[in-house]
Amino acid sequence: MITRLTASALGVPHGFLGRTGGVSSGIFASLNVGLGSSDAPDTVKENRLRALQAVAPGSRLVTLHQIHSARVVEAGDWDDRARPEADALVTNRTGMALGILTADCAPVLLADADAQVIGAAHAGWKGALGGVLQATVEAMVALGARRERIAAAIGPCIARQSYEVGSDFRDRFLADDPATAHFFADGRPGHCHFDLEGFCVSRLADAGVRTVEALGRDTCAAPEHFFSYRRTTHAGEPDYGRQLSLIAL
């Protein structure tokens, strides 16, 4: 059975999906939607269809070739094999389901329900630091949204207690803005823990988004519910599954 998490703030069809309810097996069990994974292509295709049916049946699923950037595109009718390189997409068209794939990075769904404008962003640390969330808000405004009406939801991602980084990682953030120090907690010598979800909340606020709902679910700490790149890396596994977050009009 597909597990679908939702946020009360968005007001349009959406869902943050986990790893259950699909047809993949082994390390990809079971709802792996990653076209870039080494899972069987037909299996991934079936999983993507099931995910779409769970959130926005009858819509067209539109995803990206995600590259950890701040690039935002307007959703189009491209084929899965011709996905543009970007990390966020926006639309004001009905019948389109915007999809973001993650396996520890933060999936962020946004909506101005009154203007019927939606967005979806893939916010890893690099994209979040680079401004992908602010760029997504700007792209929505260009389609008719009003930033003070935009609501955002941050889905399951790696939590601070699971996200150990080196001090050089923290230094990169502090060089950009010393005020980001409070997103880090001390860890073992030479290391600290980063609050990706909290940082994304802050970036959305910087963009003028007044309503932000963070689900507070840790992908790394819940192997029965979510795929996790970091958990897979620590386990020495050769590949990992990706989960899908969707929003539609």
N, C-alpha and C positions, 0 to 999 in steps of 0.2 A: 504493500500500500504506500502510495506517495504521501510523504509528509509535507504539508504546505504551511509555512509560517506567514502571517500577515501583520500589517501595521494599521492601526486605526486611523492614522493621520492622512492617508493618501486619497481615499475617496474614489478610486478607480480600480478596475480589476488588476490584481498583482499577486505575486507569491514568491517567497524565498524557499526554494526546494532543497531537500537534503539528498542523501545517497540511497534512500530506500524506494522500492516500487518499480525498479527497472529490470532488465533482462541480462545485464552483464554479470560476469562471474569472476572469481579469483580476486585479485587486488582491485579490480574495477567494480566489484559488486556494490550496488546493483544498478543505480540510475546514473551511470557515467554519461555525460553529454559532451565530452571533449573531443572535437573533431581532430585535434592535434595529438591525441593520445594514441598509444599503440593498440588500443582495443579494436575489435572487429568493426569495420565501418557500418555494416548493416545493423549491428547491435546498437551502436551509437545513434544511428538514425532512428531506430525504434524508440530508444530512450528519449530522444528529443521530441518525438511525436507524442509520447505519453506525458511528458512534462508540459507541452503546449496544451494538451487536452485538459490537464488538471487546472490550468489557470485561465486560458483564453481560447476555448474551442472555437474553431472556425477562423481564427486569425492566422496571419502569416508570421512565422518566427524569423526575426532578423537579428543576427549576431555579427560579431566583429572578429578580426584577427588582432587580438589584444597584444600590445607591445610595451606596456608600462609607461605610457606617455600621458600628455595632457591634451591630446588631440580629440576633438569632438566632431562628429559628422551628423548630418540629417539623414535619418533612416531612408533607405531606398529599396527597390525591388531586386537587389542583387542576389545572385546564386551563392550558395554556401561556399562554392569553390572560388568565388571572387569577392570574398569579404574584404572590405577596406581595412588598412592598418590604422587603428584608432582605439581609444579606451572609453569612449562614451558616445551615446547616440541619443537623438531627440526626434520628436515628431509631433505633428498636430493632425495626423491622418488616422482615421478609424480603420480597424481591421489589421493593424500591425501590432505585434507583440515584440517589444524590445527586450533582448536577452543579454545578460552578462554572466560569464563563466568565472568561477572562483574556486580556490582550494586553499584558503587562508586570507587572501586579500579581501578587502571590504566591498561587497556589492551595495551600491547606493541607488535607490529608486526615488524618483522625484515626480511631482505632479502639481500643476495648477488645474484643479478640476473644473473651475469656472471657465477658464480659457480653453480647456481641452487641449492642453499641452503637457507632454510627459517626457521624462528623460531617464536614462539608466547609465550608471558609471561604474567602471572597474577601478577601485582606488587601493592599489598597493601603496607602500610607503613612497615609492618614487613618483608615482602619478599624483598622489595626494600632496606631496611636497612641491611638485611641479605646477600644481594649480588645476588639476582635472576637474575638481568639483566646482570651483569658481567658473571655469570655462563652460561647464555644462549649464549652469544657471544662466550665464550670458547667452548661450545658444537658445535656451528656452525663452528668454525675454525677446530675442529676435523673432521668435515665432508667435509672439502675442501674449506670453505669460507676464505676470507682474511678480517681481521677486518677493514682495511682502505677502503674496498669496501662495507662493510655492511651499509645499510640504515635502519633507524628505524622510526616508527611512533607511537605516543602515542595518543590513542583514548580518547573518552569522559570519564571523571572521576570527582570526587569531586574537586572543585576548592578551592583555599585558603579562599575566602570570606565565603564559606559555611562550612569550615572544622575547627571548633573550637575544641581545645584540651586543656588539663590541662598543667600546667607548668612542671609537672613530665614527661609528654610525651616529651616535648622539652629537658628536662635534659637528657633523654636517648640518644637522638641524639647528644647532645653536648659532652656527655661522650665518644661517639664513635669518634667524630670529631668536635672540636670547630668551624671549618669553616662552619658547617651546620647552624649556627645561622641565616644566611640571608634568610633561607627558612621559617622563622617564623616572623609573624607580631603581634604586641601587640594587645590584646583584652581587655575584661573586667578583673577586678582584679583576678589574679590567673589563667588566661587563655590566650591563644594566638591562632593564625590561621596558619595552616601548608600548604605549597605549595607542594602537592604531585607531581604534574606534573613537576614542576621545579626541584624537587629532582631527579625524574626519568631521566630528561634530563642530569643532572649532573652525575648520575651513568653511563649512557651510554657513556658519554664523557670520564669518567674514564676508561671505557673498551676499548677505542680506536675507538669508532664509531664517524665518522666525520660528518655524515649527519643524523640529527634528526629533524623530523617534528612533532610538538605538535599541536593538533587540537584546544585546548583551549575551549572545551565544558564542561560545568558544569552539571553533572548528577543530583545533588541535587536540582538545581535551575530550572530545566526544566521538570516538572512532565508530560507534554504532550508528551515528546520525549523519556525520559529515566526512567528506574527503578533506585531507590536509596534506599539503606539500611538505611542510616541516616534519610532520609525523612520519610520512613516507621516507623522507631523507634520513631521519634518525634510525628507521628500521632497515635501511639499506635496500629498499625495494626499487626495482628498475623503472617504475613509472607510477602514475597516480591518476585517480579519477577527478573529474571536475563536476561541480554542481551548478545549477542554473537558477538565476533570479530573473523574474519576468514582470513586465508592466505593460498594460494595453489600454486602449480606449474603446 
